[in-house]
Amino acid sequence: MGRWGPDARGRLEAAALELYTERGYEQTTVAEIAGRAGLTERTFFRHFADKREVLFGGSTRLQDLVVGAVERAPDTPAPLEAVVRGLEEAGAFFQQNVGRLRRRQAVIDANAELQARELSKFAALASALRGALLRRGVADPAAGLTAEAGIVVFKTAFERWLGETGQRDWSSLLRESLDDLKAVVAGDEAQADPP
Amino acid sequence: MGRWGPDARGRLEAAALELYTERGYEQTTVAEIAGRAGLTERTFFRHFADKREVLFGGSTRLQDLVVGAVERAPDTPAPLEAVVRGLEEAGAFFQQNVGRLRRRQAVIDANAELQARELSKFAALASALRGALLRRGVADPAAGLTAEAGIVVFKTAFERWLGETGQRDWSSLLRESLDDLKAVVAGDEAQADPP
């Protein structure tokens, strides 16, 4: 497959993740990523602004998927339920990429700059979800608060999912996280005895 | 007051905010900030790592204040209530600095790098709140979810407070934001008609 191959982007993502895992994010150059993928630096920069963004291309696809699902959801469910149903749509993408997503998270967790970028991506997702809810006729402050609550559910479920050994699927982890959030926000969560 | 004056830090913060507001964050140098404060660059770097951090010194003080209050709170309230009471402690600090905090937010809102730094500060506050809850005997996942929910309440209330013209105080805005979060998480928030 040449540099115009339809999967140049995917090959660059795979090569970058391999190199970040093998020798660390800081120590890897764009030239090395392109070389590992059998492509040129020029091709790399046609797809990604820099070596950081290679790790976050999937975030944009995820956002489009989830926001689209929220916009298309039937009008009936409560706003947070509509968001959680939208987040459920990410399950197939996650399941197909479980190994890659675990390695990616390990790279991010080891680097403060990447963690900051991940926070920005979550903030962008919250903003996009709020926009989708506003278009569904949900008013602020409910739209903004529902989007923020959805991000809390998403982050909690995603962390659990990455730590799972395949026993439970994305949807059940999302539901569990939603139930846990409902309990703490309602104040039902009993205070444990001090240690 | 000389460079060893007890308020060198405060003078540098005030000078930086003046300059960022007058000519923009990007266009301001550390030398200019130090000059405006009547101090040297050397003194600046004794207090702050760089010109970005001048805007976030207050975040650390806020975190110490709120986390300390959560740790000292009586054992009885539900965890999220303990967090909100901790956040209430910030009211006096906010009220004394309302003009400065509004100008600071305008500087942050105009710059993507500063917005990213603000997100990192919120993440650090969430992490510190989770730690305080764990020390109070709250187990995970409740500790982590309560901390995240507390940050959502804080951000919502703070945005409202900055936009207020002095009609309502910090505590009542916090309570209102908590009630709004409770409503959307419980699913009570009625879906409005589509526009």
Interface residues (C-beta under 8 A of the other chain):
Chain A: D75 T76 P77 A78 P79 L80 E81 Q115 A116 R117 L119 S120 A123 R135 R136 G137 V138 A139 P141 A142 G144 L145 T146 E148 A149 V152 K155 T156 S177 D180 L181 K182 A183 V184 V185 A186 G187 D188 E189 Q191 A192 D193 P194 P195
Chain B: D75 T76 P77 A78 P79 L80 E81 Q115 A116 R117 L119 S120 A123 R135 R136 G137 V138 A139 P141 A142 G144 L145 T146 E148 A149 V152 K155 T156 S177 D180 L181 K182 A183 V184 V185 A186 G187 D188 E189 Q191 A192 D193 P194 P195
